[in-house]
Amino acid sequence: MSESLGQKQRRFAAALPLLIVHARMLGFEVALGEASRTDEQAEINAMGPLAREGVAKLIEAIYKDLAAAIRNNGRAGGIRNSLHQLRLAIDLHLYKDGVYQTDTEAHRELGTYWESLAPDHAWGGHFGDGNHYAITHNGVR
């Protein structure tokens, strides 16, 4: 019998403390990034910068903070069907000596550790998203 989404979510939540403790053992401080994403956030992430600017202009008179958040999404364009929506992914922010580590290389050893925990654990460093840690689901990593 295959594992249900709920079972994977619980297994993911149980594995996260191991990842955080390992990061600490490697000398990093950790801040939690995105662990859940709404369908609306996924749509915004999937837009390119020009589309986000258009949406921001439409709403900025009434929703100034939301318009700013949409503008400052920081992505050229992402995906709509993200494991963050399924609560099977998290972005971890690593700090070394108080300095935020933006380079994928800073995550490499932690990513290797994460993938060693189970065959379906995936690290985003293989596809340009170094702070992304997930459990694969239906072929999405």
C-alpha positions in Angstrom: 0.0 0.0 0.0 1.3 3.4 -0.9 1.8 6.2 1.6 -0.9 8.8 1.9 -0.2 12.5 1.7 -1.1 12.8 5.4 1.4 10.1 6.2 4.1 11.8 4.2 3.3 15.2 5.8 3.8 13.6 9.3 7.0 11.9 8.2 8.3 15.2 6.8 7.4 17.1 10.1 9.2 14.3 12.1 12.4 14.6 9.9 12.7 18.4 10.1 14.1 18.4 13.7 16.8 16.0 12.5 17.7 18.5 9.7 17.8 21.5 12.0 19.9 19.7 14.7 22.3 18.6 11.9 22.6 22.2 10.7 23.4 23.3 14.2 26.1 20.5 14.4 27.6 21.9 11.2 27.9 25.3 12.9 24.8 27.1 11.4 22.0 29.0 13.0 18.7 28.2 11.3 15.7 30.3 10.5 12.6 28.8 9.0 11.4 30.0 5.6 8.4 29.0 3.7 6.8 25.8 4.8 3.3 26.3 3.5 2.0 28.1 0.5 -1.6 28.9 -0.5 -2.9 28.3 -4.0 -3.0 32.1 -4.3 0.7 32.4 -3.3 1.5 29.7 -5.9 -0.2 31.7 -8.6 1.8 34.8 -7.7 5.1 32.8 -7.6 4.3 31.4 -11.1 3.9 34.9 -12.5 6.8 36.7 -14.1 7.8 40.1 -12.9 5.7 42.0 -15.5 2.6 40.1 -14.5 3.3 40.7 -10.8 3.7 44.4 -11.5 0.4 44.5 -13.3 -1.4 42.9 -10.4 0.3 45.1 -7.9 -0.8 48.2 -9.8 -4.4 47.0 -9.7 -4.5 46.6 -6.0 -2.1 49.1 -4.5 -4.6 51.8 -3.8 -6.5 49.6 -1.4 -3.9 46.9 -0.4 -0.6 48.8 -0.3 1.3 46.2 1.7 0.0 43.3 -0.4 1.0 45.1 -3.6 4.5 45.6 -2.2 4.7 41.9 -1.3 3.7 40.9 -4.8 6.2 43.2 -6.4 9.0 42.0 -4.1 8.4 38.3 -4.6 11.9 38.1 -6.0 11.3 35.4 -8.5 11.5 35.5 -12.3 8.7 32.9 -12.3 8.1 29.8 -10.3 5.8 26.8 -10.4 2.1 26.5 -9.6 2.2 23.0 -8.1 4.7 23.3 -5.3 5.4 20.8 -2.5 5.1 23.8 -0.2 1.4 23.8 -1.0 1.2 20.2 0.2 3.3 20.9 3.3 6.0 18.6 2.1 8.8 21.3 1.6 10.5 24.0 3.6 13.0 26.6 2.8 15.7 26.9 5.5 17.8 30.0 6.0 21.3 29.3 7.2 23.4 31.8 9.1 27.1 31.5 9.9 28.5 33.9 12.4 25.3 36.0 12.0 25.7 36.2 8.2 22.9 34.9 6.0 24.2 32.3 3.6 22.8 32.9 0.2 25.0 30.5 -1.7 23.7 27.0 -2.5 27.2 25.7 -1.5 26.5 26.6 2.1 23.7 24.0 2.0 25.5 21.2 0.2 26.5 19.2 3.2 23.1 19.6 4.8 21.4 18.7 1.5 23.5 15.5 1.3 22.5 14.7 4.9 18.8 15.3 4.2 18.9 13.0 1.2 20.6 10.3 3.2 17.6 10.1 5.6 15.2 8.5 3.1 15.1 7.7 -0.6 12.3 10.2 -1.3 14.0 13.2 0.4 15.1 15.8 -2.1 17.4 18.8 -1.8 16.8 21.8 -4.0 20.5 22.4 -4.6 20.3 20.0 -7.6 17.9 22.5 -9.4 19.1 25.9 -8.2 17.1 26.2 -5.0 19.8 25.5 -2.4 17.7 26.2 0.7 14.8 23.9 -0.4 14.3 20.6 1.4 11.4 18.3 0.5 9.9 14.9 0.3 9.0 14.0 -3.2 5.3 13.4 -4.1 3.9 12.3 -7.5 7.2 13.0 -9.2 7.5 16.6 -7.8 10.6 17.3 -5.8 
